[in-house]
Amino acid sequence: MQLKILYFGMIAEITKCSHEILAVETKCNSNQLETVLKKKYQQLQSISFKLVINQNIATKTIFLHPDHEVALLPPFAGG
């Protein structure tokens, strides 16, 4: 299955793109996707980020579908 992944802020700098189409296993869940991304982009292992699916922060394991909107958000700065 293919997922469109959106990257923002420092994560876009790490991946050197604002989005990509990523091929994953058909029954991929949010935890597996995070593992795949950390393996592909080693620098993601050293920062905290939020995985957002359909504009909701993933707080539990979610099975992904090709029509899901997936984004990685960097840590938020207060101010």
C-alpha positions in Angstrom: 0.0 0.0 0.0 1.1 3.6 -0.6 0.7 6.4 1.9 1.2 10.1 1.4 3.2 11.4 4.3 3.4 15.2 5.0 6.4 16.6 6.9 6.6 20.0 8.7 9.3 22.2 10.2 12.5 20.5 11.3 11.1 17.1 10.1 10.9 18.5 6.5 14.5 19.6 6.9 15.6 16.1 8.1 13.7 14.4 5.2 14.6 17.1 2.7 11.0 17.1 1.4 7.6 18.4 2.5 5.9 15.2 1.5 6.5 11.8 -0.1 4.6 8.7 -1.2 5.8 5.8 0.9 5.2 2.1 0.2 4.4 0.1 3.3 2.9 -3.3 4.1 -0.8 -3.7 3.5 -1.7 -4.1 7.1 0.6 -1.3 8.4 -0.3 0.4 11.7 0.8 3.7 13.1 3.5 2.1 15.3 4.9 0.2 12.3 4.9 3.4 10.2 6.8 5.2 12.9 9.4 2.4 13.0 9.8 2.5 9.2 10.3 6.3 9.2 12.8 6.2 12.0 14.8 3.5 10.1 14.7 5.5 6.8 15.5 8.8 8.5 17.9 8.0 11.4 17.7 11.6 12.7 14.1 11.1 13.6 15.2 8.7 16.4 16.7 11.6 18.3 13.7 14.0 18.2 10.2 13.8 19.5 7.4 14.3 17.0 3.7 13.7 16.7 2.2 11.3 14.2 -1.1 12.8 13.0 -3.7 10.8 11.1 -6.7 12.6 9.5 -5.8 15.7 11.6 -5.9 13.8 14.9 -2.8 13.1 16.9 -2.3 9.3 17.1 -2.5 8.5 20.8 -3.1 4.8 20.2 -2.3 2.2 17.5 -4.3 2.9 14.3 -4.4 0.6 11.3 -3.6 2.8 8.2 -5.5 2.9 4.9 -4.3 4.5 1.6 -6.9 7.3 2.0 -5.6 8.4 5.4 -3.9 11.8 5.6 -0.7 11.2 7.6 1.6 14.0 8.9 4.6 14.3 11.2 4.6 17.3 13.3 7.8 18.5 15.1 7.8 19.6 18.8 5.9 22.8 19.3 7.6 25.9 20.7 5.8 27.9 23.3 5.7 31.7 23.3 
